[in-house]
Amino acid sequence: MIKIIVISLLLILSFSTLADGEQGQTNKDKQEIIDIISGIKYGWENGDGTPFRKTFLDFKGARYIESGGQNKGLDSLVTHHVEPEKGAMEYMMLDFSAIEVHFEGENKHFAWVIADTHFKAKLKKNGRELDKKGHQTFLFRKIGDQWKVVHTHSSGRDNLPKEDHKH
């Protein structure tokens, strides 16, 4: 009887250790994805395409969508938006908050992320100030041991006082 109890306890302990190991890996992957998003924030605010070129999977058919506009491919995103937009603005601030990371699939090699966004900027050409809030979705795929962004979609609207805001 003692033998059965010991074997049962060892099995329970080994399963809980496996679950802890999987959770540890999930936490590591989650932090890697959050770090990539932090790099994307840096890239937008500084007009630096390096974080995008490092962490986005560049493939035929890639699409990156922002508030109705579409970039076909990584080069279009970097050369037509990220780099030139910084030069067109006196300042730019982009915040991602309430970041939720969700893993899918048996091997958890696919992740989707949703975050709240807040974007503020001032245009150089006319002094117009932008203040927009919205949401961002990122799709990630794990290639080898690295997470890569395979798609993004952001949508925002003017940050209006509650009484002026209509759906």
Secondary structure, DSSP 8 states (H G I E B T S, - for coil): -HHHHHHHHHHHHHHHHHHHHHHHHHHHHHHHHHHHHHHHHHHHHHT--HHHHHHB---TT-EEEETTEEEESHHHHIIIIIHHHHHTEEEEEEEEEEEEEEEESTT--EEEEEEEEEEEEEETTT--EEEEEEEEEEEEEEETTEEEEEEEEEEEEE---GGG---
